[in-house]
């Protein structure tokens, strides 16, 4: 039996060109950067194994999205909706005793770095729009949708796929896609106002950038001046969450004085030098500052 011929348009290098956008798609579907990476890696493996059967009736991109969609739907089957700490109970005072239970990563919606999902080059306006669709507010709202409605909304409204292409990707019909899209929009519109995804207004983008910079530098004085009275801070994997500038600033100041560990994760240059990753409670260690 002869070896299977791989079409010229498919190669490891060609497949790799789609990794970032596929990671963004899988992240929006799954709500976890780690699971998105796993899903994309499985997509690449399945695509390469099946490359000999690719007949060119669709684009390589559409073919990859079909594989990634099936993987994400399989991963979501029977799973509960991911959450933020605000979904599990009321805000608490800024004291360590109120941290609450530790929960595994698979119940939380977790952020993902821009460098993993956004293109390195492109129209700044398009990149800004794409960044809005990986914000926690948007991804959290998507978690309220059934898996196939979620996929339909992302394919049609985020990725701007024509209905016919989305139908092929989902293995369904154009009327079914339009119906799922209508139901998804209605579900998101019916969410409480504080759970609906909203874009960052242009006049607020500078404020957001200043907040992120102050947070990464742990500049508490600057944070206090920037925090809105309705600001919230979460502490996954614990259920504690805080509301309002006084409680948030009190909590962060306490981290500088007491034993709980602030763990830092190295990030890419696009994400800033270091990003707060999680909150630990190892009282046998001093607080870890980011390395020089």
C-alpha positions as semicolon CSV with decimal commas, in nm:
position;residue;x (nm);y (nm);z (nm)
1;X;0,000;0,000;0,000
2;X;0,148;0,336;-0,101
3;X;0,202;0,623;0,135
4;X;-0,078;0,878;0,164
5;X;-0,007;1,195;-0,030
6;X;-0,039;1,515;0,170
7;X;-0,184;1,806;-0,032
8;X;0,069;2,078;-0,113
9;X;-0,137;2,344;0,070
10;X;-0,103;2,156;0,400
11;X;0,226;2,144;0,588
12;X;0,331;2,185;0,951
13;X;0,432;2,542;0,868
14;X;0,095;2,617;0,706
15;X;-0,097;2,475;1,001
16;X;0,115;2,676;1,244
17;X;0,008;3,000;1,075
18;X;-0,342;2,944;1,215
19;X;-0,238;2,871;1,574
20;X;-0,305;3,218;1,718
21;X;-0,651;3,265;1,572
22;X;-0,749;2,910;1,660
23;X;-0,629;2,968;2,016
24;X;-0,848;3,278;2,034
25;X;-1,146;3,081;1,906
26;X;-1,094;2,792;2,148
27;X;-1,038;3,035;2,438
28;X;-1,371;3,206;2,370
29;X;-1,536;2,863;2,354
30;X;-1,373;2,713;2,664
31;X;-1,297;3,009;2,896
32;X;-0,950;2,877;2,982
33;X;-0,616;2,956;2,823
34;X;-0,475;2,619;2,925
35;X;-0,766;2,427;2,774
36;X;-0,751;2,642;2,460
37;X;-0,385;2,548;2,413
38;X;-0,472;2,180;2,456
39;X;-0,761;2,206;2,208
40;X;-0,547;2,375;1,946
41;X;-0,268;2,121;1,984
42;X;-0,522;1,841;1,936
43;X;-0,658;2,027;1,633
44;X;-0,312;2,038;1,477
45;X;-0,252;1,669;1,544
46;X;-0,588;1,563;1,399
47;X;-0,542;1,787;1,097
48;X;-0,199;1,646;1,018
49;X;-0,318;1,288;1,059
50;X;-0,614;1,356;0,830
51;X;-0,425;1,572;0,580
52;X;-0,425;1,299;0,318
53;X;-0,803;1,307;0,309
54;X;-0,828;1,683;0,258
55;X;-0,996;1,729;-0,081
56;X;-0,990;2,108;-0,103
57;X;-1,369;2,147;-0,108
58;X;-1,327;2,414;0,159
59;X;-1,037;2,636;0,258
60;X;-0,772;2,503;0,495
61;X;-0,891;2,764;0,746
62;X;-1,252;2,644;0,739
63;X;-1,135;2,284;0,766
64;X;-0,927;2,364;1,074
65;X;-1,214;2,551;1,236
66;X;-1,440;2,250;1,179
67;X;-1,190;2,026;1,359
68;X;-1,139;2,278;1,642
69;X;-1,516;2,322;1,684
70;X;-1,572;1,948;1,720
71;X;-1,294;1,926;1,979
72;X;-1,435;2,217;2,181
73;X;-1,788;2,076;2,168
74;X;-1,655;1,742;2,293
75;X;-1,468;1,915;2,577
76;X;-1,778;2,112;2,678
77;X;-2,014;1,815;2,674
78;X;-2,164;1,761;3,020
79;X;-1,953;2,034;3,182
80;X;-2,087;2,303;3,411
81;X;-2,057;2,668;3,324
82;X;-1,730;2,832;3,429
83;X;-1,769;3,120;3,672
84;X;-1,613;3,422;3,835
85;X;-1,614;3,455;4,216
86;X;-1,895;3,712;4,189
87;X;-2,123;3,433;4,063
88;X;-2,078;3,229;4,381
89;X;-2,176;3,472;4,655
90;X;-2,167;3,830;4,785
91;X;-1,859;4,049;4,829
92;X;-1,659;4,001;5,150
93;X;-1,458;4,226;5,382
94;X;-1,084;4,246;5,298
95;X;-0,966;3,995;5,560
96;X;-0,777;3,673;5,504
97;X;-1,029;3,467;5,705
98;X;-1,290;3,541;5,437
99;X;-1,091;3,389;5,149
100;X;-1,337;3,102;5,130
101;X;-1,288;2,761;4,978
102;X;-1,015;2,679;4,731
103;X;-1,156;2,560;4,398
104;X;-0,977;2,384;4,111
105;X;-0,895;2,577;3,795
106;X;-1,164;2,402;3,593
107;X;-1,448;2,603;3,750
108;X;-1,295;2,948;3,686
109;X;-1,287;3,165;3,380
110;X;-0,921;3,257;3,345
111;X;-0,756;3,532;3,136
112;X;-0,524;3,475;2,843
113;X;-0,235;3,689;2,721
114;X;-0,285;3,901;2,409
115;X;0,029;3,753;2,256
116;X;-0,129;3,406;2,248
117;X;-0,431;3,505;2,041
118;X;-0,389;3,842;1,870
119;X;-0,198;3,890;1,543
120;X;0,150;4,038;1,562
121;X;0,069;4,278;1,279
122;X;-0,250;4,422;1,136
123;X;-0,490;4,712;1,144
124;X;-0,484;4,859;1,499
125;X;-0,862;4,902;1,486
126;X;-0,913;4,534;1,401
127;X;-0,675;4,429;1,678
128;X;-0,862;4,649;1,927
129;X;-1,192;4,483;1,830
130;X;-1,037;4,138;1,864
131;X;-0,899;4,231;2,207
132;X;-1,249;4,325;2,323
133;X;-1,370;3,972;2,239
134;X;-1,117;3,804;2,468
135;X;-1,193;4,028;2,765
136;X;-1,323;3,845;3,071
137;X;-1,656;4,029;3,052
138;X;-1,724;3,897;2,702
139;X;-1,597;3,544;2,769
140;X;-1,802;3,531;3,091
141;X;-2,115;3,628;2,899
142;X;-2,047;3,355;2,642
143;X;-2,052;3,098;2,922
144;X;-2,429;3,156;2,952
145;X;-2,482;3,014;2,602
146;X;-2,522;2,646;2,513
147;X;-2,211;2,520;2,337
148;X;-2,346;2,520;1,981
149;X;-2,504;2,864;2,018
150;X;-2,173;2,988;2,158
151;X;-1,985;2,849;1,860
152;X;-2,238;3,002;1,619
153;X;-2,212;3,347;1,778
154;X;-1,832;3,342;1,778
155;X;-1,805;3,219;1,419
156;X;-2,063;3,463;1,280
157;X;-2,021;3,777;1,491
158;X;-1,661;3,763;1,614
159;X;-1,491;3,592;1,320
160;X;-1,741;3,732;1,065
161;X;-1,787;3,399;0,891
162;X;-2,066;3,390;0,631
163;X;-2,364;3,185;0,744
164;X;-2,298;2,918;0,479
165;X;-1,938;2,873;0,595
166;X;-2,045;2,866;0,961
167;X;-2,307;2,604;0,876
168;X;-2,041;2,389;0,708
169;X;-1,811;2,432;1,006
170;X;-2,087;2,326;1,247
171;X;-2,220;2,051;1,024
172;X;-2,566;2,205;1,002
173;X;-2,783;2,420;0,774
174;X;-2,794;2,794;0,715
175;X;-3,146;2,825;0,869
176;X;-3,019;2,639;1,178
177;X;-2,726;2,880;1,205
178;X;-2,955;3,182;1,177
179;X;-3,188;3,038;1,439
180;X;-2,903;2,960;1,681
181;X;-2,760;3,309;1,628
182;X;-3,097;3,469;1,704
183;X;-3,136;3,266;2,024
184;X;-2,780;3,347;2,134
185;X;-2,835;3,719;2,087
186;X;-3,160;3,700;2,284
187;X;-2,989;3,517;2,571
188;X;-2,711;3,776;2,596
189;X;-2,961;4,064;2,576
190;X;-3,159;3,910;2,863
191;X;-2,860;3,894;3,099
192;X;-2,857;4,134;3,396
193;X;-2,696;4,462;3,298
194;X;-2,382;4,398;3,506
195;X;-2,326;4,064;3,325
196;X;-2,358;4,190;2,969
197;X;-2,039;4,236;2,768
198;X;-1,964;4,599;2,689
199;X;-1,684;4,745;2,485
200;X;-1,428;4,975;2,645
201;X;-1,519;5,325;2,534
202;X;-1,242;5,524;2,370
203;X;-1,247;5,783;2,647
204;X;-1,202;5,508;2,908
205;X;-0,919;5,322;2,734
206;X;-0,655;5,558;2,874
207;X;-0,793;5,508;3,226
208;X;-0,778;5,131;3,180
209;X;-0,418;5,148;3,059
210;X;-0,320;5,355;3,364
211;X;-0,492;5,107;3,596
212;X;-0,313;4,806;3,441
213;X;0,021;4,987;3,466
214;X;-0,034;5,079;3,832
215;X;-0,149;4,726;3,914
216;X;0,158;4,568;3,754
217;X;0,386;4,811;3,943
218;X;0,191;4,756;4,266
219;X;0,159;5,132;4,301
220;X;-0,115;5,145;4,564
221;X;-0,132;5,524;4,580
222;X;-0,198;5,542;4,207
223;X;-0,448;5,254;4,223
224;X;-0,652;5,428;4,491
225;X;-0,682;5,739;4,275
226;X;-0,791;5,532;3,974
227;X;-1,031;5,285;4,134
228;X;-1,397;5,354;4,076
229;X;-1,630;5,309;4,371
230;X;-1,793;5,013;4,190
231;X;-1,462;4,840;4,110
232;X;-1,432;4,472;4,199
233;X;-1,133;4,244;4,256
234;X;-1,141;3,864;4,245
235;X;-0,895;3,615;4,396
236;X;-0,929;3,277;4,216
237;X;-0,879;2,996;4,309
238;X;-1,055;3,131;4,623
239;X;-1,415;3,249;4,633
240;X;-1,336;3,584;4,798
241;X;-1,411;3,893;4,595
242;X;-1,399;4,257;4,696
243;X;-1,601;4,559;4,592
244;X;-1,509;4,924;4,616
245;X;-1,184;5,118;4,630
246;X;-1,143;5,117;5,012
247;X;-1,165;4,738;5,049
248;X;-0,951;4,668;4,741
249;X;-0,675;4,907;4,843
250;X;-0,683;4,775;5,202
251;X;-0,645;4,417;5,076
252;X;-0,359;4,496;4,839
253;X;-0,177;4,698;5,103
254;X;-0,206;4,402;5,341
255;X;-0,030;4,181;5,087
256;X;0,277;4,399;5,124
257;X;0,278;4,360;5,501
258;X;0,182;4,000;5,568
259;X;0,289;3,648;5,484
260;X;0,047;3,547;5,202
261;X;0,239;3,494;4,882
262;X;0,182;3,684;4,562
263;X;0,296;3,458;4,282
264;X;0,416;3,618;3,964
265;X;0,407;3,473;3,616
266;X;0,653;3,575;3,349
267;X;0,466;3,726;3,057
268;X;0,559;3,847;2,712
269;X;0,670;4,200;2,634
270;X;0,324;4,275;2,489
271;X;0,159;4,182;2,819
272;X;0,394;4,378;3,043
273;X;0,693;4,243;3,236
274;X;0,499;4,050;3,499
275;X;0,137;3,967;3,565
276;X;-0,019;3,869;3,895
277;X;-0,114;3,504;3,856
278;X;-0,276;3,387;4,178
279;X;-0,293;3,433;4,550
280;X;-0,138;3,170;4,778
281;X;-0,133;3,130;5,153
282;X;0,202;2,969;5,228
283;X;0,281;3,135;5,561
284;X;0,621;2,969;5,571
285;X;0,750;3,195;5,296
286;X;0,804;3,564;5,249
287;X;0,621;3,752;4,977
288;X;0,783;3,696;4,640
289;X;0,852;4,007;4,437
290;X;0,903;3,983;4,064
291;X;1,268;3,924;3,981
292;X;1,478;4,211;3,863
